[in-house]
Amino acid sequence: QVQLVESGGGSVQAGGSLRLSCVASGRTFSSSAMGWFRQAPGKEREFAAAISWNGGTVYYADSVKGRFTISRDNAKNTVYLQMNSLKPEDTAVYYCAAKPLVPATAMSLYRYWGQGTQVTVSS
């Protein structure tokens, strides 16, 4: 069992930055791939970024590539999402998720989910 708790959301103006954190409980974090997903009002949840268990492989959605950076610290059981050059269209609830070993972009492959943290970007 893995429990995930996100933090770091908030309100920011366009062009600003935020860093989201997701702390995992349980002994399997270091062998888990981690993903960040987001859900805007009235829209389906979508993939944003993912990272392999050792940080060696990362994936990004085209919409965030070059602006967002995913990273992890296995000693702290934490995965991060650094978000720069934020746009109003980045406004969403951001969720972290965990799955064994290999990162993926498909939500259905992730076994554990956090409760989400709200990010609001104003123009």
C-alpha positions in Angstrom: 0.0 0.0 0.0 1.3 3.5 -0.9 -0.2 6.7 0.3 0.5 9.9 -1.6 0.1 13.5 -0.4 0.6 16.4 -2.7 1.4 20.0 -1.6 2.7 23.2 -3.1 -0.3 24.3 -5.1 -1.6 27.8 -5.0 -2.4 30.9 -7.1 0.2 32.6 -9.3 0.2 35.1 -12.1 1.0 34.0 -15.7 4.7 33.6 -16.2 5.3 32.7 -12.6 6.5 29.4 -11.0 5.4 26.8 -8.5 7.0 23.6 -7.2 4.7 20.8 -6.4 5.7 18.0 -4.0 4.3 14.6 -3.5 5.4 12.6 -0.4 4.8 8.9 -0.4 4.4 6.5 2.5 5.4 2.9 2.3 8.5 0.9 1.4 7.9 0.7 -2.3 8.5 4.3 -3.3 12.1 3.7 -4.5 10.9 1.0 -6.9 7.9 2.9 -8.1 7.5 5.0 -11.2 5.8 8.3 -10.4 3.5 10.4 -12.5 1.9 13.8 -12.4 -1.6 14.3 -13.9 -3.9 17.2 -14.0 -7.6 17.9 -14.3 -8.9 21.3 -15.4 -12.5 22.3 -14.7 -14.9 20.5 -17.0 -12.2 18.5 -18.6 -10.8 14.9 -18.3 -7.7 14.2 -16.3 -4.6 14.3 -18.4 -1.0 13.2 -18.2 1.6 15.9 -17.4 4.9 14.2 -16.5 6.3 10.9 -15.4 9.6 9.6 -14.0 11.1 6.1 -13.6 12.1 4.6 -10.3 15.7 5.8 -10.6 15.0 9.0 -12.4 16.7 7.8 -15.5 13.7 8.1 -17.7 11.2 11.0 -17.8 8.2 11.7 -20.0 6.4 15.0 -20.6 3.2 16.0 -22.3 3.8 18.3 -25.2 1.8 21.0 -23.5 4.3 21.2 -20.6 7.6 20.2 -22.3 10.3 22.8 -21.7 8.4 24.5 -18.9 7.9 21.7 -16.3 10.5 19.5 -14.8 9.8 16.3 -12.9 12.4 15.0 -10.4 12.5 12.7 -7.3 14.5 12.2 -4.1 14.2 8.6 -3.1 15.8 9.3 0.3 12.9 11.6 1.1 10.2 9.5 -0.6 9.3 12.6 -2.6 8.6 13.5 -6.2 8.6 17.0 -7.4 7.1 19.0 -10.3 8.8 22.3 -11.0 6.5 24.4 -13.1 7.9 27.5 -14.8 6.4 30.0 -17.2 2.9 29.1 -16.1 0.0 29.9 -18.3 -3.7 30.3 -17.5 -4.4 27.0 -19.3 -2.2 25.2 -16.6 -5.0 25.9 -14.1 -6.0 22.5 -12.8 -6.0 20.1 -9.9 -2.7 18.3 -10.0 -2.4 14.7 -8.9 0.6 12.5 -8.3 0.3 8.8 -8.9 2.5 5.7 -8.5 3.0 2.4 -10.4 5.7 -0.2 -10.3 9.0 0.5 -12.0 8.3 1.7 -15.5 6.8 5.2 -16.1 3.8 5.5 -18.3 1.5 8.2 -19.7 -1.8 6.2 -19.3 -3.7 6.9 -16.1 -5.1 3.4 -16.0 -1.7 1.9 -15.4 -1.2 3.8 -12.1 -2.2 2.0 -9.0 -2.1 4.7 -6.3 -3.3 8.3 -6.4 -3.1 11.3 -4.1 -5.9 13.7 -3.4 -4.6 16.5 -5.5 -3.5 20.1 -5.1 -5.0 23.1 -6.8 -3.0 25.3 -9.1 -4.6 28.5 -10.4 -2.8 30.7 -12.9 -4.3 34.1 -13.6 -3.7 36.3 -16.6 
